[in-house]
Amino acid sequence: MIMEYLFRGKRADNGEWALSSLWYATIHSGVVGYDFEPDTIGQFSGMVDKNETKIFENDIIEARPKGIEEVIEEDDVYRFVCKFGMCGGVKNTLGNVGYMGFYFEPADKVTKKCARLALRDDPIYWLNENDCYIIGNTTDNPELMEDDDEGKSS
């Protein structure tokens, strides 16, 4: 499998989303570069949602049980933010055990509540076992991430 090193961010000059490949920018001459708003830059995870849309860091993902067209209960749907960092591990007396990679961070009350009960954060599990859709991103759609139980914003 060949990993595509692709990044997305909002251009500083006009606020539009744009894609950039570090490989393309460094190998080819005469490439026009953009200045990006630093807080909007996210890497392509190498994964796609049910609609074959590329999943980038900070995309908000909605996971529904496979085969359910219409959601009946709020508890049937989980929302995550795609993140990159330490994941897949646990804290023990020696420190954190895990690896660096992409993971799904809970983004709403229901998902956070389930995460406290050991809900998995590995994207491949969610993508294989559920119908997952990108419903927005943290820059353009912060309202899709609900306040947690203490009233603090995610």
C-alpha positions as a Python dict, from the first residue, in 0.01 Angstrom:
ca = {
    (1, 'M'): (0, 0, 0),
    (2, 'I'): (132, 343, -91),
    (3, 'M'): (55, 617, 159),
    (4, 'E'): (-53, 943, 3),
    (5, 'Y'): (95, 1234, 197),
    (6, 'L'): (-172, 1491, 143),
    (7, 'F'): (-263, 1788, 358),
    (8, 'R'): (-564, 2019, 366),
    (9, 'G'): (-591, 2367, 506),
    (10, 'K'): (-758, 2703, 462),
    (11, 'R'): (-564, 2948, 251),
    (12, 'A'): (-459, 3259, 438),
    (13, 'D'): (-526, 3486, 140),
    (14, 'N'): (-891, 3394, 72),
    (15, 'G'): (-1006, 3142, 337),
    (16, 'E'): (-1080, 2869, 81),
    (17, 'W'): (-988, 2507, 149),
    (18, 'A'): (-693, 2381, -54),
    (19, 'L'): (-490, 2060, -78),
    (20, 'S'): (-114, 2033, -70),
    (21, 'S'): (123, 1742, -116),
    (22, 'L'): (465, 1778, 41),
    (23, 'W'): (608, 1531, -211),
    (24, 'Y'): (474, 1731, -505),
    (25, 'A'): (592, 2061, -361),
    (26, 'T'): (946, 1936, -301),
    (27, 'I'): (998, 1722, -614),
    (28, 'H'): (846, 1942, -886),
    (29, 'S'): (981, 2284, -970),
    (30, 'G'): (765, 2587, -1033),
    (31, 'V'): (493, 2485, -788),
    (32, 'V'): (279, 2772, -669),
    (33, 'G'): (258, 2761, -292),
    (34, 'Y'): (-6, 2893, -56),
    (35, 'D'): (17, 3028, 293),
    (36, 'F'): (-225, 2834, 512),
    (37, 'E'): (-397, 2928, 836),
    (38, 'P'): (-194, 2706, 1075),
    (39, 'D'): (-490, 2596, 1292),
    (40, 'T'): (-671, 2453, 988),
    (41, 'I'): (-399, 2225, 851),
    (42, 'G'): (-471, 1853, 872),
    (43, 'Q'): (-316, 1543, 718),
    (44, 'F'): (-504, 1287, 508),
    (45, 'S'): (-549, 978, 726),
    (46, 'G'): (-531, 728, 440),
    (47, 'M'): (-894, 632, 510),
    (48, 'V'): (-1224, 712, 340),
    (49, 'D'): (-1584, 724, 463),
    (50, 'K'): (-1880, 530, 321),
    (51, 'N'): (-1905, 780, 32),
    (52, 'E'): (-1534, 730, -52),
    (53, 'T'): (-1457, 1082, 75),
    (54, 'K'): (-1104, 1121, 212),
    (55, 'I'): (-1088, 1159, 591),
    (56, 'F'): (-851, 1430, 714),
    (57, 'E'): (-743, 1528, 1063),
    (58, 'N'): (-1015, 1734, 1236),
    (59, 'D'): (-1296, 1593, 1022),
    (60, 'I'): (-1607, 1513, 1224),
    (61, 'I'): (-1724, 1158, 1159),
    (62, 'E'): (-2069, 1018, 1230),
    (63, 'A'): (-2082, 639, 1281),
    (64, 'R'): (-2416, 460, 1239),
    (65, 'P'): (-2489, 88, 1268),
    (66, 'K'): (-2462, -73, 923),
    (67, 'G'): (-2782, -92, 725),
    (68, 'I'): (-2977, 166, 924),
    (69, 'E'): (-3101, 438, 691),
    (70, 'E'): (-3284, 643, 953),
    (71, 'V'): (-3154, 685, 1306),
    (72, 'I'): (-3419, 597, 1564),
    (73, 'E'): (-3236, 656, 1892),
    (74, 'E'): (-2972, 916, 1974),
    (75, 'D'): (-2765, 636, 2131),
    (76, 'D'): (-2744, 460, 1791),
    (77, 'V'): (-2509, 728, 1654),
    (78, 'Y'): (-2156, 814, 1762),
    (79, 'R'): (-1961, 1126, 1662),
    (80, 'F'): (-1585, 1146, 1651),
    (81, 'V'): (-1311, 1385, 1544),
    (82, 'C'): (-1026, 1228, 1348),
    (83, 'K'): (-701, 1308, 1532),
    (84, 'F'): (-333, 1215, 1511),
    (85, 'G'): (-125, 1138, 1818),
    (86, 'M'): (-69, 879, 2091),
    (87, 'C'): (-343, 618, 2070),
    (88, 'G'): (-431, 253, 2107),
    (89, 'G'): (-286, 225, 2451),
    (90, 'V'): (-344, 258, 2820),
    (91, 'K'): (-181, 439, 3108),
    (92, 'N'): (3, 219, 3354),
    (93, 'T'): (262, 266, 3627),
    (94, 'L'): (539, 296, 3368),
    (95, 'G'): (359, 566, 3167),
    (96, 'N'): (159, 558, 2846),
    (97, 'V'): (166, 245, 2633),
    (98, 'G'): (49, 277, 2273),
    (99, 'Y'): (158, 405, 1936),
    (100, 'M'): (144, 718, 1723),
    (101, 'G'): (-130, 719, 1464),
    (102, 'F'): (-477, 831, 1367),
    (103, 'Y'): (-759, 775, 1613),
    (104, 'F'): (-1121, 882, 1664),
    (105, 'E'): (-1175, 1117, 1957),
    (106, 'P'): (-1530, 1133, 2100),
    (107, 'A'): (-1706, 1456, 1993),
    (108, 'D'): (-2046, 1456, 2167),
    (109, 'K'): (-2212, 1368, 2498),
    (110, 'V'): (-2328, 1019, 2399),
    (111, 'T'): (-1992, 919, 2253),
    (112, 'K'): (-1796, 1067, 2546),
    (113, 'K'): (-2017, 878, 2792),
    (114, 'C'): (-1955, 551, 2607),
    (115, 'A'): (-1582, 627, 2582),
    (116, 'R'): (-1562, 638, 2962),
    (117, 'L'): (-1690, 279, 2947),
    (118, 'A'): (-1400, 170, 2721),
    (119, 'L'): (-1536, 258, 2376),
    (120, 'R'): (-1273, 185, 2110),
    (121, 'D'): (-1092, 472, 1938),
    (122, 'D'): (-935, 289, 1642),
    (123, 'P'): (-1079, 419, 1311),
    (124, 'I'): (-1049, 89, 1124),
    (125, 'Y'): (-1287, -76, 1372),
    (126, 'W'): (-1547, 200, 1323),
    (127, 'L'): (-1508, 209, 945),
    (128, 'N'): (-1543, -170, 916),
    (129, 'E'): (-1827, -221, 1165),
    (130, 'N'): (-2040, 89, 1094),
    (131, 'D'): (-2149, 320, 817),
    (132, 'C'): (-1927, 625, 873),
    (133, 'Y'): (-1981, 964, 712),
    (134, 'I'): (-1791, 1291, 728),
    (135, 'I'): (-2044, 1547, 852),
    (136, 'G'): (-1811, 1846, 884),
    (137, 'N'): (-1487, 1959, 1041),
    (138, 'T'): (-1385, 2135, 1360),
    (139, 'T'): (-1303, 2461, 1180),
    (140, 'D'): (-1626, 2512, 985),
    (141, 'N'): (-1869, 2316, 1205),
    (142, 'P'): (-1781, 2348, 1577),
    (143, 'E'): (-2152, 2329, 1659),
    (144, 'L'): (-2144, 1958, 1568),
    (145, 'M'): (-1940, 1895, 1880),
    (146, 'E'): (-2166, 1925, 2181),
    (147, 'D'): (-2073, 2051, 2526),
    (148, 'D'): (-1965, 1780, 2768),
    (149, 'D'): (-2136, 1701, 3099),
    (150, 'E'): (-1955, 1981, 3285),
    (151, 'G'): (-2072, 2239, 3029),
    (152, 'K'): (-1725, 2289, 2886),
    (153, 'S'): (-1692, 2295, 2508),
    (154, 'S'): (-1509, 2000, 2346),
}
